[in-house]
Amino acid sequence: MAQQFFTQKECGFLKLSKNSLDRKKRFFKIWTMKECFLKAIGEGLSRDLSSFSVEFNQNSSPKISSTSEVEDLNCIWKFKQYEIDDDYILSVACARKIEKIQMVGSQIYAHL
C-alpha cells in the first residue's frame, strides 16, 4: 500500500524500520500527516498523495514538501505530531502564524 500512495522518500523512511512495530508506527506517522494536511487545505483525498512528501527529523517538527509544484508548504503550514501510545498517533496542521502547538491532557492549544 505504501508504494502505491507514498513517495520514494517516504518508502525509504519505512525501510529504515527496526521491526514490524516500528514500521507500523512509521507508516501511521506518514499517513496521519498526509491526512491532516489534506484536511487543512480542504482538498481531502482529491489530491494525489504522492504529490507531496512528509519528512521527519528528530530535532524539529515534521515537514511537508511538494513533489510536483514549486511551492514551499512549510512557509504556510506548521505541523506537530504526538504519539498518544503505541496504537495512536495524532497529527496537527495549522496556519504558520501560530507560534506553538501544544497538547495538554486531551486538548490541543495553538498559541499566537
C-alpha positions as MATLAB code, in Angstrom:
seq = 'MAQQFFTQKECGFLKLSKNSLDRKKRFFKIWTMKECFLKAIGEGLSRDLSSFSVEFNQNSSPKISSTSEVEDLNCIWKFKQYEIDDDYILSVACARKIEKIQMVGSQIYAHL';
ca = [
       0.000    0.000    0.000;
       2.833    2.412    0.845;
       4.397    2.037   -2.610;
       1.084    2.970   -4.218;
       0.429    6.145   -2.182;
       3.748    7.269   -0.689;
       6.741    8.948   -2.295;
      10.095    7.196   -2.703;
      11.473    9.229    0.209;
       8.613    8.100    2.450;
       9.049    4.458    1.399;
      12.743    4.825    2.266;
      11.752    6.078    5.729;
       9.630    2.927    6.167;
      12.504    0.674    5.067;
      14.668    2.084    7.883;
      12.326    0.400   10.393;
      13.960   -1.825   13.015;
      11.000   -4.230   13.250;
       7.329   -4.625   12.307;
       6.089   -2.453   15.217;
       8.457    0.365   14.205;
       7.374    0.011   10.539;
       3.690    0.198   11.560;
       4.378    3.315   13.662;
       6.325    4.964   10.809;
       3.524    4.145    8.354;
       0.919    5.855   10.541;
       3.211    8.834   11.211;
       3.290    9.422    7.449;
      -0.387    8.589    6.860;
      -1.753   10.834    9.629;
       0.461   13.738    8.485;
      -0.811   13.378    4.914;
      -4.396   13.170    6.163;
      -4.169   16.223    8.442;
      -2.508   18.275    5.683;
      -5.214   17.389    3.149;
      -7.910   18.292    5.661;
      -6.163   21.588    6.481;
      -6.037   22.658    2.821;
      -9.598   21.457    2.224;
      -8.745   19.063   -0.603;
      -9.246   15.703    1.078;
      -8.263   12.676   -0.948;
      -8.878   14.501   -4.235;
      -5.161   15.457   -4.206;
      -2.641   12.796   -5.212;
      -0.956   11.502   -2.037;
       2.371   11.266   -3.852;
       2.253   14.962   -4.859;
       3.799   15.879   -1.504;
       6.215   14.194    0.833;
       6.353   14.040    4.631;
       9.797   14.379    6.204;
      10.803   13.645    9.772;
      13.782   14.990   11.681;
      14.426   14.122   15.324;
      15.340   17.721   16.137;
      12.352   19.506   14.590;
       8.679   19.262   13.732;
       7.597   17.179   10.715;
       7.758   18.971    7.370;
       5.869   18.604    4.111;
       7.407   19.289    0.738;
       5.766   19.407   -2.650;
       6.972   16.918   -5.251;
       5.074   18.335   -8.242;
       4.882   22.090   -7.774;
       7.259   24.882   -6.879;
       5.760   25.815   -3.531;
       7.148   25.931   -0.019;
       4.363   24.395    2.025;
       6.259   24.874    5.287;
       6.080   28.669    4.905;
       2.291   28.399    5.061;
       1.760   25.476    7.443;
       3.134   24.317   10.773;
       2.915   20.664   11.800;
       3.119   18.751   15.048;
       2.762   15.081   15.897;
       2.012   13.363   19.174;
       2.383    9.665   19.930;
      -0.550    9.081   22.267;
       0.567    5.474   22.864;
       1.801    2.543   20.754;
      -1.511    2.394   18.873;
      -2.351    6.083   18.356;
      -0.612    8.977   16.622;
      -2.135   12.448   16.401;
      -1.041   14.861   13.656;
      -1.947   18.554   13.660;
      -1.633   21.194   10.901;
      -2.252   24.893   11.428;
      -1.503   28.200    9.751;
       2.120   29.301   10.104;
       1.169   32.412   12.082;
       0.721   30.114   15.092;
       3.890   30.155   17.203;
       3.361   26.993   19.214;
       1.133   23.914   19.096;
       0.769   22.210   22.460;
      -1.161   19.237   23.761;
      -2.293   19.404   27.378;
      -4.275   16.400   28.512;
      -6.585   15.647   25.609;
      -6.754   19.259   24.348;
      -4.701   20.875   21.549;
      -3.775   24.544   22.007;
      -2.427   26.866   19.327;
      -0.554   29.879   20.679;
      -0.133   33.075   18.646;
];
